[in-house]
């Protein structure tokens, strides 16, 4: 952890430490959710188990790669899958 603003602490990303922790737990498969590009490379390098990326971090979602999944049935539903206007369908038939 890094000391910031006097006595506050902020957690830091430690992909190597995460991989070593999972090695100690003898996992069979490791999934990466939202590690930065570069950090995911370190994780893959130090992981004994096979690794796959389930969700990559991106800037579009404010570095919260699962936001689209969490909001798929609400906020993003109308943007990703706009409902067809019934009036327009009836006029074209």
C-alpha positions, -999 to +999 in steps of 0.1 A: +000+000+000+011+035-007+008+063+018-011+093+003-023+126+017-010+123+052-023+092+069-046+079+041-037+046+023-045+035-012-044+000-025-020-006-054-021-031-082+003-060-076-002-085-105+030-104-096+020-107-060-015-118-071-001-145-093+023-158-066-006-159-041-027-180-066+003-202-072+005-209-035-032-218-036-024-242-065-052-229-087-060-249-119-070-219-140-068-181-134-092-156-149-082-120-153-109-094-147-098-058-154-061-057-151-043-030-170-024-038-202+011-046-190-001-057-155-019-086-172+014-095-189+032-097-155+003-118-141+005-142-170+043-144-167+043-154-130+012-176-130+018-213-129-017-221-139-031-213-174-046-178-176-074-163-197-087-128-199-124-125-191-127-087-191-100-062-202-097-028-186-106+001-210-111+039-209-146+039-224-161+026-191-138+046-168-115+016-162-144-004-149-146-032-175-176-050-159-198-018-159-214-028-192-223-062-178-236-048-146-257-023-164-267-044-194-304-047-183-307-010-175-285+019-187-269+002-217-300-018-228-315+011-246-281+021-261-270-013-273-304-028-282-328+000-291-363-012-291-381-008-325-408+018-327-441+000-332-456+030-351-428+029-377-431-008-382-469-005-388-464+024-413-439+004-434-461-027-437 
